[in-house]
Amino acid sequence: QTHVRCYQARCHLRRLNEEKQEEERMVCNLRRLKQENVAATIIQSSFRGYQHFVRYLMMQYFVIKMQTCVRGYQARCRLKRLERENRDKMIKKSQRLSDVMTRVSRFSSALMKKNLTPA
């Protein structure tokens, strides 16, 4: 009978040891899962931050591109306006010059008529 009790005690001890090992494995698995969750969270947040950074850079690039296009358009419009104003000034200047030349030619022809007529 002592042998049977000894055998039962050994079996009970073996079961307790197996339960303890199983419990330790579960605790270890839980720790590992927790670490994996933390690591996954860190990776996801880092990746999302990177995505936002890339979006920001792309938006900044396109905003700068848009500003460049608008400023170029405005500069071309300003240049056309200045060329038009300059052309108008030149036309007015040449009209004034032609008016002066017309007056001079009229004056000189009048003088010539006076000089040609016998006094």
Beta strands, then each sheet from edge to edge (+ up, - down):
end
